[in-house]
Amino acid sequence: MITIIDYGLGNVLAFKNIYNRLKIPVIIAKTSNDLVGATKLILPGVGSFDYAMKKLKMSGMCQSIEQLVLEDKIPLLGVCVGMQMLAKSSDEGKLPGLGWVDAKVRKFSMLNNSILPHMGWNGVRQKAYNGLFKNMQDEANFYFLHSYYFDAFKESDIIGVSDYGVNFTCAIQSGNIFGVQFHPEKSHHFGMQLLKNYSDI
């Protein structure tokens, strides 16, 4: 069962609508009881890092999610700020992240004259074969909206990169933990394909 974690942030209904169109069973979890029976988790997110961390902790689901991901090894896909929360910390805030991936979230340097936020369509180059990008051409376009990027410290965790003045990591996998900086729920057919692929992992 695909379970979308609803802690008050993210395009929860957009994910649900896509899985409904794909005829893939999906539920929205607002409490720990809703997480029972989950076989795949999606952690969406928008807004600032610290606010997202506070909202997740206030949801009362953190302990259950940690049990499912770290002990039961249920796959989890973090999206946008949901991906950034997987890191140890962020330049955007003071609170620690979940720390499930060896990484830090950093702000794009203004030295390359980039305009922030990075908003719009960018190609994603696959760094390694991964089930998330199955049946998808290299440089497939996805929709981005962010000012901070995920700096993964282990090269082996990086499965996709993009460019915004500089190359940056935009997709990761560390064991059963996945993350994408872009918004698959806003990325039309490529986004739908990625979410279908995730359901098949």
C-alpha positions in Angstrom: 0.0 0.0 0.0 1.4 3.4 -1.0 1.0 5.7 2.0 1.4 9.4 1.7 2.5 11.1 5.0 0.2 14.1 5.6 1.8 16.3 8.3 0.3 19.5 7.0 2.8 20.2 4.2 3.1 19.1 0.6 0.9 18.4 -2.4 -0.7 15.3 -0.8 -3.8 15.2 -2.9 -1.8 15.6 -6.1 0.1 12.4 -5.3 -3.1 10.6 -4.4 -4.8 11.7 -7.6 -1.9 10.3 -9.7 -2.0 6.9 -8.0 -5.8 6.9 -8.4 -5.3 7.5 -12.2 -2.8 4.7 -12.2 -5.2 2.4 -10.3 -2.6 1.8 -7.6 -4.0 1.5 -4.1 -3.0 4.6 -2.0 -4.0 6.1 1.4 -3.2 9.3 3.2 -1.7 8.9 6.7 -2.4 11.6 9.3 -1.8 9.5 12.4 0.4 6.6 13.4 -2.6 4.2 13.1 -2.9 5.2 9.4 0.6 3.9 8.8 -0.3 0.3 9.7 0.1 -1.9 6.6 2.2 0.6 4.6 4.5 -1.0 2.1 5.8 2.2 0.6 5.9 5.7 2.1 6.0 9.1 0.5 7.2 12.1 2.5 6.3 15.3 0.6 7.3 18.8 1.7 7.2 22.5 0.8 8.4 25.6 2.6 11.3 26.0 5.0 13.4 23.2 6.5 12.8 24.1 10.2 9.1 24.6 9.8 8.8 21.2 8.0 10.8 19.4 10.7 8.6 21.0 13.4 5.4 20.0 11.6 6.6 16.4 11.2 7.5 16.1 14.9 4.2 17.7 15.9 2.3 15.1 13.8 3.0 12.4 16.3 4.1 10.0 13.4 7.9 10.4 13.7 8.5 7.3 15.9 6.3 5.1 13.7 7.9 6.3 10.5 11.3 5.7 11.9 10.4 2.2 12.9 9.0 1.5 9.4 12.0 3.0 7.6 15.0 2.1 9.7 13.9 -1.1 11.3 11.3 -2.7 9.0 13.2 -1.3 5.9 10.0 -0.1 4.2 10.9 2.1 1.2 10.5 5.9 1.7 10.5 8.6 -1.0 11.2 12.1 0.2 10.1 14.9 -2.2 11.5 18.4 -2.3 11.7 19.5 1.3 10.8 16.0 2.2 14.1 14.9 0.6 16.0 17.7 2.3 14.7 16.5 5.7 16.5 13.2 5.2 19.9 15.0 5.6 21.7 15.7 8.8 21.2 19.5 8.7 20.4 22.5 6.4 21.9 25.9 5.8 18.3 27.1 5.9 17.6 26.4 9.5 19.0 25.4 12.9 17.1 22.2 13.7 18.7 18.8 12.9 17.3 16.8 10.1 16.3 13.2 10.3 19.9 12.2 9.5 19.0 9.1 7.6 21.3 10.0 4.7 24.8 11.3 5.1 24.3 14.8 3.6 23.8 18.4 4.3 21.4 20.8 2.6 23.1 23.9 1.2 22.0 27.2 -0.4 22.8 27.8 -4.1 25.7 30.2 -4.4 24.9 33.5 -5.9 28.4 33.6 -7.5 26.9 32.1 -10.7 24.4 35.0 -11.0 21.5 32.5 -10.6 18.1 33.8 -9.7 16.5 32.2 -6.7 14.4 30.2 -6.3 15.4 27.8 -9.0 11.9 27.4 -10.6 11.0 25.5 -13.8 11.8 22.5 -15.9 15.2 20.9 -15.9 16.7 17.7 -17.3 17.8 15.0 -14.9 20.9 13.0 -15.8 21.0 9.5 -14.4 24.2 8.7 -12.6 23.4 5.1 -12.0 20.8 2.7 -13.1 17.9 2.8 -10.6 14.3 1.6 -10.6 13.0 5.1 -10.1 14.0 6.0 -13.7 12.9 2.8 -15.4 11.5 3.2 -18.9 12.6 6.9 -18.9 15.1 8.6 -21.2 18.2 10.2 -19.7 17.7 14.0 -19.3 14.0 13.6 -18.8 12.5 16.9 -17.7 11.1 17.5 -14.2 9.6 20.5 -12.4 11.8 22.2 -9.7 11.1 24.9 -7.2 13.8 25.4 -4.5 16.7 27.6 -3.3 18.6 24.9 -1.5 20.1 21.7 -2.7 21.0 18.3 -1.2 24.7 17.8 -0.9 25.2 14.0 -0.6 28.6 13.1 0.9 28.6 9.5 -0.5 28.9 9.3 -4.3 27.2 6.0 -4.2 24.0 7.6 -2.9 23.6 9.9 -5.9 21.4 8.6 -8.7 20.4 11.8 -10.5 22.0 15.2 -11.1 20.8 18.4 -12.7 22.2 21.8 -13.5 21.4 25.3 -12.3 24.6 27.2 -12.9 26.3 24.3 -11.1 25.7 20.6 -11.1 23.7 19.5 -8.1 22.3 16.3 -6.7 18.6 16.0 -7.4 17.9 12.3 -6.8 19.4 9.9 -4.2 19.0 6.3 -2.9 20.5 5.0 0.3 19.3 1.5 0.8 15.5 1.7 1.1 15.5 5.5 1.3 14.9 7.5 -1.8 14.7 11.3 -2.4 14.0 13.6 -5.3 14.4 17.4 -5.2 12.0 17.9 -8.1 8.2 17.6 -7.9 7.1 14.4 -9.7 3.5 15.2 -8.9 3.8 18.4 -11.1 6.0 16.8 -13.8 3.3 15.4 -16.1 4.1 12.1 -17.8 7.7 11.7 -16.5 6.5 12.4 -13.0 3.7 9.9 -13.3 6.2 7.3 -14.7 8.5 7.9 -11.7 5.7 7.5 -9.2 4.6 4.3 -10.9 8.2 3.0 -10.9 8.4 3.8 -7.2 5.3 1.6 -6.6 7.0 -1.3 -8.3 10.3 -1.1 -6.3 
